[in-house]
Amino acid sequence: MSLKGFHVLFIILSVLCTLGFAAWCFLTPYEFPGVRTTGYVSGALGVGLSLYGAWFVWKKAGKLIT
Protein backbone atom coordinates (compact mmCIF):
# COMPACT_ATOMS: atom_id res chain seq x y z
CA MET A 1 0.00 0.00 0.00
CA SER A 2 1.35 3.39 -0.94
CA LEU A 3 1.67 6.25 1.49
CA LYS A 4 -1.13 8.08 -0.33
CA GLY A 5 -3.42 5.06 0.02
CA PHE A 6 -2.59 4.70 3.69
CA HIS A 7 -3.32 8.39 4.26
CA VAL A 8 -6.73 8.11 2.59
CA LEU A 9 -7.53 4.96 4.59
CA PHE A 10 -6.48 6.67 7.81
CA ILE A 11 -8.70 9.67 7.06
CA ILE A 12 -11.68 7.39 6.36
CA LEU A 13 -11.17 5.47 9.61
CA SER A 14 -10.79 8.73 11.53
CA VAL A 15 -14.04 10.09 10.09
CA LEU A 16 -15.87 6.88 11.00
CA CYS A 17 -14.51 6.97 14.55
CA THR A 18 -15.31 10.63 15.20
CA LEU A 19 -18.82 10.44 13.72
CA GLY A 20 -19.47 7.15 15.51
CA PHE A 21 -18.41 8.69 18.80
CA ALA A 22 -20.64 11.70 18.13
CA ALA A 23 -23.58 9.38 17.47
CA TRP A 24 -22.84 7.50 20.68
CA CYS A 25 -22.77 10.79 22.61
CA PHE A 26 -26.20 11.76 21.29
CA LEU A 27 -27.80 8.32 21.63
CA THR A 28 -26.50 7.36 25.06
CA PRO A 29 -29.24 7.08 27.70
CA TYR A 30 -26.93 8.50 30.36
CA GLU A 31 -26.71 12.23 30.99
CA PHE A 32 -23.16 13.01 32.02
CA PRO A 33 -22.03 16.64 32.14
CA GLY A 34 -20.56 17.65 28.82
CA VAL A 35 -21.69 14.63 26.78
CA ARG A 36 -23.67 16.75 24.31
CA THR A 37 -20.82 19.25 23.98
CA THR A 38 -18.36 16.43 23.35
CA GLY A 39 -20.74 15.05 20.72
CA TYR A 40 -20.92 18.42 18.96
CA VAL A 41 -17.13 18.78 18.99
CA SER A 42 -16.63 15.24 17.72
CA GLY A 43 -19.23 15.78 14.98
CA ALA A 44 -17.54 19.00 13.91
CA LEU A 45 -14.18 17.24 13.78
CA GLY A 46 -15.73 14.45 11.69
CA VAL A 47 -17.12 16.98 9.21
CA GLY A 48 -13.77 18.78 9.12
CA LEU A 49 -11.93 15.52 8.48
CA SER A 50 -14.39 14.71 5.69
CA LEU A 51 -13.72 18.05 4.04
CA TYR A 52 -9.97 17.56 4.43
CA GLY A 53 -10.23 14.06 2.94
CA ALA A 54 -12.14 15.35 -0.07
CA TRP A 55 -9.62 18.17 -0.55
CA PHE A 56 -6.72 15.73 -0.27
CA VAL A 57 -8.12 13.29 -2.81
CA TRP A 58 -9.14 15.88 -5.42
CA LYS A 59 -6.45 18.53 -5.07
CA LYS A 60 -3.36 17.31 -3.31
CA ALA A 61 -3.14 13.57 -4.01
CA GLY A 62 -2.82 14.04 -7.77
CA LYS A 63 0.41 15.97 -7.28
CA LEU A 64 2.07 13.36 -5.04
CA ILE A 65 4.34 10.60 -6.24
CA THR A 66 2.50 7.26 -6.25
Buried (B, 14 or more C-beta within 10 A) or exposed (E): EEEBEEBBEEBEEBBEBBBEBBBEBBEEEEEEEEBEEBBEBBBEBBBEBBEBBEEBBEEEBEEEEE
